[in-house]
Amino acid sequence: MLEVNNLCFSYKDDREILNNISFKLDDGDFLAILGNNGAGKSTLLKCLNKILKVKNGSVILNGEDLMKMKIFEIAQKVALVEQKLPNIEISVKDMVMLGRKPHMKWKLTQEDHKIVQDAMDRIGIPSQMYSNYTANISGGECQKVVLARSIAQDPKLLLLDEPTSNLDIKNQYIVLDLVREIIREKNIIGIVVIHDINLAMKYCNKFLLLKGAQVYGMGNINDITSQMLYDVYDIKSSIHKIAGQKVMLVD
């Protein structure tokens, strides 16, 4: 279970980005964070794993406050899939192996190597790409490498910052299918920042809408209304059920 209580964050210029953000998630939940650019979506993800230091609040994961932990301890429990890989010269396989670093004592074990291999196989990274430098692969391939690294990390909380932004339509569905499958199979919690509302409605079971540095709304797919989307995005739309799937159509 994840409990976020009264989370507040401001930059050094005292610009308020997040104000009293609170929500709860159960194991197996997949939450979509929605909102306009600048709403604080990516900032919230980075606060949840202490990349950014919060001004106030707590993040309780399975009874432990992540804000009171050291970074390496958090890395044993929380994985972040960012939009871009770090600008370092490293092979694809070594990048995925970094997912095991929080769990290592002295060196990679045979079990670590198996976990890394399973993660790359799961994501569909071909063996001929293992030795390629990450700087020389496409944006879509990079996104898969980061996801494989996060799976190898074996987290209890998986954070994804626009994981489909560099992917073509087919790979958007492949990646989100995999993410949802892993969340269900391992019974972990997933949180994704995503701009495509229809992808969010297809794959996520919980939704958090941010507006004006605060939580505008929180609930399941049945709680999402066209009025909420208008208030948050300033677009007129309607929500329909097509072939059993709810979709948003812009008027």
C-alpha positions, -999 to 999 in steps of 0.1 A, spaced: 0 0 0 11 36 -8 0 65 13 10 101 2 1 126 29 1 164 25 31 165 2 44 200 -5 72 211 -28 86 245 -38 116 255 -58 142 279 -43 123 309 -56 94 298 -34 73 290 -64 47 265 -51 46 234 -74 28 210 -52 5 219 -23 -9 193 1 -9 164 -23 -26 133 -7 -38 100 -21 -37 63 -14 -31 33 -36 -34 -5 -30 -10 -32 -43 -18 -39 -80 -31 -3 -87 -19 15 -118 -24 52 -114 -23 78 -142 -13 114 -132 -30 138 -155 -28 175 -160 -15 203 -182 22 210 -188 36 226 -157 10 211 -134 37 193 -114 32 158 -127 69 149 -132 79 169 -101 55 147 -81 72 115 -93 106 129 -84 93 138 -49 79 103 -44 114 87 -46 133 117 -30 151 129 -61 136 162 -51 134 170 -14 98 178 -3 90 208 19 65 188 39 46 155 39 52 118 40 53 89 15 44 57 32 52 25 12 41 -7 30 44 10 64 78 27 58 82 64 52 104 68 21 112 104 31 131 92 61 152 67 41 185 71 24 186 72 -14 201 37 -18 174 22 5 147 39 -15 162 24 -47 156 -11 -33 119 -3 -33 112 23 -60 122 24 -96 118 54 -119 115 52 -157 125 87 -170 119 102 -204 157 102 -213 187 80 -204 216 97 -187 242 110 -211 269 85 -203 289 61 -225 275 27 -214 263 -4 -232 227 -15 -233 233 -46 -211 254 -27 -186 226 -1 -183 201 -28 -175 225 -43 -150 225 -10 -131 190 -20 -120 206 -46 -97 230 -21 -81 207 -12 -51 206 -49 -42 243 -57 -47 267 -64 -18 300 -70 -35 294 -80 -71 267 -93 -94 256 -128 -86 244 -155 -109 209 -147 -98 215 -110 -106 226 -120 -142 194 -141 -145 172 -113 -134 188 -89 -159 185 -114 -187 149 -121 -179 142 -83 -179 157 -78 -213 139 -108 -227 106 -96 -212 109 -62 -228 121 -77 -261 156 -63 -264 174 -83 -290 208 -99 -281 225 -81 -310 218 -48 -293 233 -57 -259 268 -43 -267 255 -11 -284 261 21 -266 228 37 -254 238 70 -271 237 52 -305 202 37 -302 168 53 -310 146 71 -285 121 42 -286 148 17 -279 162 38 -251 128 38 -235 127 0 -236 162 -2 -220 152 21 -191 121 0 -185 141 -32 -185 165 -16 -160 136 -8 -138 121 -43 -140 156 -57 -131 155 -34 -100 125 -55 -87 107 -25 -72 75 -24 -50 67 10 -66 72 16 -103 72 53 -114 70 61 -152 75 95 -166 59 97 -200 71 62 -210 54 63 -244 67 97 -255 94 83 -279 75 53 -291 55 46 -322 18 36 -318 25 -1 -319 53 1 -293 31 24 -271 7 -5 -267 34 -31 -263 51 -13 -235 20 -4 -216 7 -39 -220 40 -51 -204 39 -26 -176 3 -35 -167 11 -72 -169 41 -68 -146 21 -47 -121 -6 -74 -119 18 -103 -119 41 -90 -92 13 -72 -73 32 -39 -71 20 -3 -75 25 16 -107 23 54 -113 25 69 -147 27 105 -160 10 104 -194 -5 130 -218 -26 106 -238 -58 104 -219 -72 75 -240 -41 54 -233 -45 62 -196 -81 52 -197 -72 19 -214 -44 8 -190 -49 25 -157 -75 18 -130 -69 49 -109 -66 86 -119 -51 117 -102 -58 151 -118 -35 180 -109 -45 216 -113 -31 248 -96 -5 228 -76 -33 207 -59 -52 175 -64 -83 185 -85 -97 150 -85 -89 114 -77 -108 82 -85 -114 53 -109 -124 55 -145 -161 59 -136 -152 91 -117 -137 108 -148 -161 132 -164 -160 155 -194 -165 184 -170 -133 174 -150 -113 172 -182 -126 207 -193 -117 222 -159 -82 207 -160 -73 209 -197 -97 236 -209 -110 214 -238 -145 204 -246 -149 167 -248 -172 138 -243 -166 103 -229 -180 73 -247 -179 35 -243 -168 19 -275 -163 -19 -278 -163 -20 -240 -136 6 -236 -141 42 -224 -126 68 -247 -125 106 -248 -135 124 -279 -127 161 -284 -158 181 -295 
